[in-house]
Amino acid sequence: MTSEVVIDAKPKEISIALLEDKRLVEYQNEPRSANFSVGNIYIAKVKKLMPGLNACFVDVGYERDAFLHYLDLGSQFNSYAKYLKQVQSDRKRLYPFSKATKLPDLKKDGSVQQTLTVGQEVLVQVVKEPISTKGPRLTGELSFAGRFLVLIPFGDKVNVSSKIKSGEERARLKQLIHSIKPKGCGVIVRTVAEGKRVAELDAELKILTKHWEDAILKVQKTQTRPQLVYEEEGRAVALLRDLFNPSYENIFVNEEDIFKEVKDYVSLIAPEKAGIVKLYNGKVPIFDNFNVTKQIKSSFGKTVNYAHGAYLIIEHTEAMHVVDVNSGNRSKNEKGQEGTALDTNLGAADELARQLRLRDMGGIIVVDFIDMNLAEDRQMLYERMCKAMQKDRARHNILPLSKFGLMQITRQRVRPAMDVNVEENCPTCNGSGKIKSSILFTDQLEGKIDRLVNKIGVKKFYLHVHPYVAAYINKGFFMSLKRQWQKKYGWGVHIISSQKLAFLQYEFYDAKGEFIDMKEEIETK
C-alpha cells in the first residue's frame, strides 16, 4: 500500500488529504485563524468553581469558558502551582526548572474547592476542542508530543508503548531514555521509536525540552491573562507527526511557506525521506489534479454509495451518529438472500471504517446492518469490522451485533466531526429558480474581464470556471473564446478548470493567487 499527502493551502483555510492507494481516507479542513488546537498550552485564570461537579471553569479566551475536572488537574498539580509562583515572583531572572521542588502527589479523593480558588492562575493544556455548545476541555498534566517521544514535566517515570512487544527492545529504550532525560521530567516512548538510535531520540528530547523552557519563559515575561504560551505545530506538521510512515511516496504542497515548514520537519525526523516533499506549481487546483475534490464530493453527505449499488445513510445527531446499511439495487447472490446480506454488510464494514476516519466521527456510533440469520455470518461481520478499524489511530471499542442487528461503536472524540456540505447552491438564481439565458453566460464573463482589465487595471489574472464551461471556452485553437479574449484584453487572461465550482459559478484570482470579488449586487442577494 502506498500513501500520499496532499496539502491545499489557501489564504483563509488549509485542507489536508491523506490518500492510500489513491483513495481518500483522511481529510482535515480548518481556517487558518483557528486558535484552539488540541495540545495548545495556556496560562489562564480560574473563573468559577463547581463543587457539585468537582470541577471548575477556566477562562482561556474562548467565548465559552473551558472545563477542567479535579481529576484532570494531574497528580503533579501541587508541584506545578509552586513552580508557577516561583517563576512569576521575579520578572527579570527565570527560576531554573532544575531547582523546582517536587511536592507530594495530589490526592485522588480531594475536592476542587480545597485545591483551587477563583482568580488563581493555572497552566492548562487543551485536550478537546470546542464541540457544539461546549467549550474546550482542559488538563493540568502538561505534555509535549514529538515523533518518537512525549515529554511530561514533573513526571518521574519512563513508560514504553505497549505496542512494542520485544522485552529486550523495551528494556533498551527504557535504559536509554533514563540516561538522557532531563531531571524532573517523565517520558513516554512512542511505538515508532522502536529500533531508533540514541542520537535521534536525544535530538528530539532536546527539542521538546526547549518547547517547555520557552513556554515557562513566556509565562514569566507576559502579564496578560489568558495567554497562549505554547502552540502546537501547524496542522500540516501536526498531522504528519502522527501519521508519517516510511510508506509515504509523496507529500505535495501548493504554498511555498508551508512547503518549507513541512520539508524542515521531514528532514528532522527522517532525513532520507526529505525528497518526497514536493512543491506543486500546476495551473489546475491541487485537489483537482490528484482527484481529491471528486472524492470529497462523493464521500461526504447524507448518502454514501459503495460497491454494486449498495449505500450507507449517515445521520449526525447531538447524542450520537446513526448509520443505516442498504443493499439498493444490488443483484442477488448465488447463495440467496443470506449471501446478499452478508456481502452487502462486509462491504459496508469496509466503507464505514473509512468514513469514521474521513469524517473523524467520535462518541457513540450505532450501525443498523441488514439482518442475518446465521451466527457465523454475524461473527464474520464483527471480525471484518475489527480488522477494518485496525488502521484507525483514534481509540475505539466495537461490540458484536445485538439481537436487533445493531452494532455499537465508541470512538475517541477530540474535535467536531468533519461535515462537508457537498450540495451546490445555484450561483446564478440564488434559489429563485429563474436564471438568465445560459448562452449569455460567456458574454457576462467577458463584461467582467473588460471591467477588470480596463477599469480596475488588473492585467494578469486567472478565471476559474466549471470544467464544462472551461471546455467550451477553450474549444478550438485559433478561434476559441480564450484566444479572442487574449487578443482583445492581453495575454494575461488565463482560464482554469475547477471541479469545486458549480456549473455557472466563477471565481477570479490575481497573479499572486488572491481572490478578486467581481460579484455584482444583484448576484449576491
C-alpha positions, -999 to 999 in steps of 0.1 A, spaced: 0 0 0 13 34 -9 4 67 9 4 103 -3 -4 135 14 -19 165 -5 -19 199 13 -41 226 -2 -32 259 14 -54 289 8 -53 324 23 -81 317 47 -80 279 52 -59 249 49 -70 214 38 -51 182 42 -59 149 24 -43 115 30 -46 91 1 -39 54 4 -36 37 -30 -50 70 -45 -81 66 -23 -91 93 2 -90 80 38 -84 111 59 -94 147 53 -90 178 75 -100 213 68 -98 243 91 -95 281 90 -60 295 95 -74 317 122 -83 287 144 -68 291 178 -80 262 198 -60 233 185 -56 203 208 -22 205 225 -21 243 230 -10 254 265 -23 285 282 -16 304 314 -52 312 324 -74 321 354 -100 300 372 -133 317 365 -158 297 386 -157 267 409 -184 239 406 -182 218 438 -212 197 427 -192 186 396 -159 187 415 -146 208 386 -141 244 376 -144 267 345 -113 284 333 -111 315 310 -88 306 281 -101 334 258 -128 314 242 -165 326 241 -174 297 264 -152 290 294 -132 258 293 -140 228 316 -113 214 340 -122 185 362 -104 179 395 -91 145 384 -77 162 352 -55 185 373 -29 158 372 -10 142 401 18 168 399 -5 198 402 10 209 436 45 210 420 32 230 390 14 255 413 45 261 434 69 264 404 44 288 388 46 312 418 84 310 418 86 318 381 62 348 384 79 362 415 108 375 395 102 390 361 139 396 353 155 363 363 139 329 354 138 305 383 155 273 368 134 243 364 162 220 376 158 236 411 120 232 411 107 214 442 87 183 437 57 182 461 36 152 471 10 140 446 -25 155 445 -50 133 464 -73 114 442 -102 119 466 -97 156 471 -121 184 461 -117 213 437 -127 239 463 -99 229 486 -73 229 458 -82 260 437 -96 295 442 -114 318 419 -89 340 401 -60 316 406 -36 312 377 -31 278 363 -11 262 334 -35 241 313 -35 222 280 -64 217 256 -73 181 252 -106 186 234 -116 214 210 -149 232 215 -177 209 203 -212 221 196 -223 242 227 -194 230 249 -162 249 255 -127 233 253 -118 205 277 -86 210 297 -60 191 316 -34 203 341 -10 174 333 11 190 305 28 170 278 49 179 247 44 154 219 71 146 194 75 119 167 92 94 190 87 107 225 63 126 247 79 148 274 59 152 307 73 179 330 73 170 368 68 133 358 92 107 371 86 76 350 97 63 316 69 44 300 73 24 268 44 19 244 27 -15 249 27 -20 211 65 -26 213 63 -63 221 100 -72 224 111 -73 260 147 -67 250 138 -36 230 116 -22 258 145 -26 283 169 -10 259 147 20 253 139 24 290 176 24 300 185 47 271 158 73 280 167 72 317 203 82 307 194 112 286 161 126 300 163 160 319 159 160 356 123 163 369 107 151 337 89 119 327 89 105 292 66 83 272 83 63 244 60 60 213 57 29 191 77 44 162 108 48 185 114 10 182 149 4 168 159 41 168 194 52 177 202 73 208 212 103 187 178 105 171 159 102 204 183 126 222 178 152 194 141 151 197 142 152 235 162 184 234 136 200 211 107 190 234 127 203 264 132 236 246 94 238 240 88 235 277 115 261 286 101 286 260 66 281 275 78 289 310 98 319 298 66 332 281 47 328 314 74 348 332 76 376 306 39 382 299 13 397 323 -19 394 302 -42 365 311 -53 343 295 -21 339 274 -11 312 249 23 300 259 28 270 237 12 264 203 10 231 186 28 229 152 8 239 121 -19 215 111 2 201 83 31 193 106 9 181 134 -9 156 111 24 144 97 39 139 132 12 114 140 8 98 106 42 98 90 55 64 80 81 51 55 55 40 30 48 77 21 57 82 -16 49 119 -19 38 149 1 25 176 -22 21 212 -10 9 242 -31 23 270 -9 60 278 -5 59 287 32 41 255 42 63 235 18 94 248 37 78 241 71 69 205 61 103 199 44 122 211 75 101 188 97 105 157 75 143 165 72 144 164 110 125 132 116 135 112 85 164 129 66 164 102 40 128 109 30 131 147 27 130 144 -11 93 132 -10 81 167 -1 73 185 -34 61 219 -42 31 218 -66 31 246 -92 5 234 -116 -22 256 -130 -50 232 -121 -61 234 -84 -41 209 -65 -71 189 -52 -85 186 -87 -51 174 -100 -50 145 -76 -87 136 -78 -93 147 -42 -122 171 -50 -143 145 -67 -137 120 -39 -147 146 -13 -180 153 -31 -187 116 -34 -177 106 1 -195 132 22 -231 140 26 -260 120 40 -259 92 14 -226 74 6 -226 49 -23 -202 19 -23 -199 -14 -42 -226 -26 -66 -254 -2 -58 -253 -6 -20 -252 26 1 -250 40 36 -272 67 51 -253 86 78 -271 109 102 -254 131 128 -273 140 160 -263 158 192 -262 125 211 -247 100 186 -241 91 149 -266 67 132 -257 47 101 -282 26 81 -270 0 56 -290 -5 24 -285 -31 -4 -300 -7 -30 -305 -24 -64 -278 -50 -58 -283 -82 -77 -290 -113 -58 -261 -135 -47 -258 -172 -57 -263 -181 -20 -296 -164 -19 -308 -136 4 -284 -145 32 -254 -143 9 -266 -110 -5 -270 -96 31 -235 -109 41 -218 -94 10 -235 -60 15 -227 -59 52 -190 -68 47 -187 -41 21 -204 -17 44 -180 -25 72 -150 -15 50 -167 17 39 -178 26 74 -143 22 88 -131 46 61 -159 70 68 -151 71 105 -116 82 98 -126 105 69 -152 124 89 -134 120 123 -167 108 138 -165 104 176 -187 94 205 -213 67 200 -219 53 165 -249 29 160 -249 9 128 -281 -9 115 -268 -37 93 -290 -58 71 -304 -87 92 -285 -120 90 -298 -153 104 -266 -173 107 -244 -168 138 -212 -175 118 -221 -147 94 -227 -122 122 -193 -133 138 -176 -128 104 -190 -93 101 -178 -84 136 -143 -97 128 -143 -78 95 -152 -46 113 -125 -50 138 -99 -57 111 -110 -27 90 -107 -4 121 -71 -15 129 -57 14 108 -77 39 129 -54 59 152 -83 70 175 -91 49 205 -122 28 197 -143 -1 210 -166 -23 189 -194 -45 203 -207 -76 184 -241 -74 167 -271 -72 191 -302 -94 186 -317 -64 167 -288 -65 142 -273 -33 156 -236 -27 161 -224 -2 187 -191 15 183 -175 41 205 -147 62 191 -125 88 207 -138 123 201 -112 151 201 -127 176 177 -160 182 160 -169 156 132 -159 168 98 -191 176 79 -186 188 43 -216 202 25 -215 186 -9 -247 202 -22 -241 231 -45 -262 263 -43 -271 277 -77 -248 307 -81 -270 323 -107 -305 322 -94 -297 321 -57 -327 299 -51 -353 318 -72 -354 290 -98 -350 315 -127 -318 324 -144 -306 345 -174 -301 326 -206 -271 303 -201 -259 310 -236 -252 346 -225 -230 334 -196 -198 339 -216 -209 374 -225 -213 381 -188 -178 368 -181 -164 390 -209 -180 420 -194 -163 413 -161 -129 407 -178 -133 441 -196 -140 458 -163 -111 440 -146 -86 449 -173 -97 484 -184 -112 499 -152 -96 481 -123 -62 477 -141 -55 440 -134 -37 428 -165 -28 392 -153 -55 370 -137 -69 335 -135 -106 328 -142 -117 296 -125 -148 280 -140 -166 247 -141 -148 221 -163 -177 220 -188 -175 258 -192 -137 257 -194 -140 231 -222 -165 254 -241 -142 285 -237 -111 266 -248 -129 248 -278 -109 253 -309 -74 267 -311 -72 298 -333 -109 308 -329 -116 298 -293 -132 323 -269 -100 322 -248 -79 333 -278 -104 360 -287 -102 373 -251 -64 372 -251 -62 392 -283 -86 418 -270 -76 420 -233 -40 408 -234 -21 375 -228 -26 378 -190 -61 361 -194 -59 325 -181 -87 300 -179 -86 274 -151 -109 243 -149 -120 238 -113 -141 209 -101 -152 225 -69 -173 251 -87 -210 247 -97 -220 248 -134 -223 286 -138 -201 296 -110 -169 315 -115 -140 330 -94 -113 355 -103 -78 353 -88 -48 377 -94 -13 367 -102 -5 362 -65 -34 338 -61 -55 364 -41 -93 362 -47 -109 391 -66 -146 397 -58 -163 405 -91 -198 397 -80 -224 424 -87 -251 434 -61 -278 415 -80 -257 383 -78 -252 385 -40 -288 390 -30 
